[in-house]
């Protein structure tokens, strides 16, 4: 007979979840299951790129791209810029606490 258990974690963080499976009061092989890290649900669809003014750029002038990740979850943001030969260029990412206005 097959049994299916469903559980939705309510906390995030390292070591925040362990599942114990027992049969007739005894731990089954492979139990307990320890999760190294439980993370929030990530939703890339909630990320907004604010690109106003990027249509015309000036040589030797800084280009500022604003990426708003509010509500998207606790993921790591990575931005890659490559030149016309597909060589990666250096990018500096600075975090801002507030959501930029549109």
Beta strands, then each sheet from edge to edge (+ up, - down):
strand 1: 13-19
strand 2: 22-23
strand 3: 26-27
strand 4: 33-38
strand 5: 48-50
strand 6: 66-68
strand 7: 81-82
strand 8: 88-89
sheet 1: 1+ 4-
sheet 2: 2+ 3-
sheet 3: 5+ 6-
sheet 4: 7+ 8-
end
